[in-house]
Amino acid sequence: MSAWLPTAPCTPGACVQAPAPVRARDVPRAVLRLGAVVLLLIAGIALTPFGARIPASLVRRWCRWIVRAAGVRVRISGAAAPTGGLLLVANHISWLDIPLLAAVRPARMLAKTEVRHWPVAGALAARGGTLFIDRDRLRALPDTVARIAAVLREGTAVAAFPEGSTWCGRAQGTFRRAVFQAALDAGVPVQPVRLGYRLGDGGATATAPAYVGDDTLLASLWRVTTARGLIAEVEVREALVPGSSPDRRTLARAAQPQETAAPAWTHTVLVA
C-alpha cells in the first residue's frame, strides 16, 4: 500500500445498495441521461482550448449541468473564496464528486494517472489542466508536493481527494497528509468540503452513486442514471487559513469532514 493510494474496504457487492428495480419505462430516460452527460463532456473538451477566457461562473454552471443531466438533484451549502490560491479537499465517493467539487470553485484537479485513460472524461481532464500523479511511486512524492505548491503560489485553486480512494458513503477513510504540505509550503488556505448522497429529502444515505473497488465506470453511470430521487449534498465548510495548523498532520485532521446537523442549504438545483 503506497502513501498516495490506500485501499478502501468498500466493494460493489458488499457496500453498494442497488436502487429500486429498473422499470422498462425508465430505460429510455436513463439512455437520454447518459447521452446528455456524454454530450456535456464533449462540449467541455471542445471549449478547453479557450481556457482562462471562460468565466468561472460558466464553468461552475456547466459542472452542475453534468450532475443534473445524470438525474441527480444538487444542494450546495456555503461558498469558497472566488480567487487566490486555495486547496480544496473533500471526501471521495463517486465520479460525480469531480463536477460537484468544481461547481464549488473551478480548480486544477489532482488525480491518479489512470484517469488519463478514461473514455471521454480522461481527455477532458488532461485538457483541463489536471495534475496527474503516480501514487505508487513514493520517490516521486516530494516533487509532486513541490509541483502542487508551485501551482497554489500562482493563485490557482487545486482540488484533491486526500482519502486516496473512494468509499461507499456510509464509511469514510482518513485524509492522507502529503497534499496538505503543499498548502503549508505555499501559504494558502485549505477549503474542506463534505460530499454526500441521499435518497430524497431527509432520506437515507444512498450508495448507488458510489464508484468503489472493482466497479466499472459504465456500471456506476447506469446505477446513477436509472436511480430515482438521488440528491447530492455539498457542504462547503469554513476555510482553514494559513497559520491555523502547525503541521500537515494537524491540518489534515482539521480538514477531515465529520457528520454534523443538517446545514441550511443556500443553493438548490432541482431536476425532474
Secondary structure, DSSP 8 states (H G I E B T S, - for coil): --SS----S--HHHH----S---TTHHHHHHHHHHHHHHHHHHHHHHGGGGGGS-HHHHHHHHHHHHHHTT-EEEEES---SSS-EEEEE----TTHHHHHHHHS--EEEEEGGGGGSTTHHHHHHHTT-EEE-TT-GGGHHHHHHHHHHHHHTT-EEEE-TTSS---SSS-----SHHHHHHHHHT--EEEEEEEEEESTT--B--TT---TT--HHHHHHHHHH-SSEEEEEEE---B-TTSSSSHHHHHHHHS----S----SEEE---
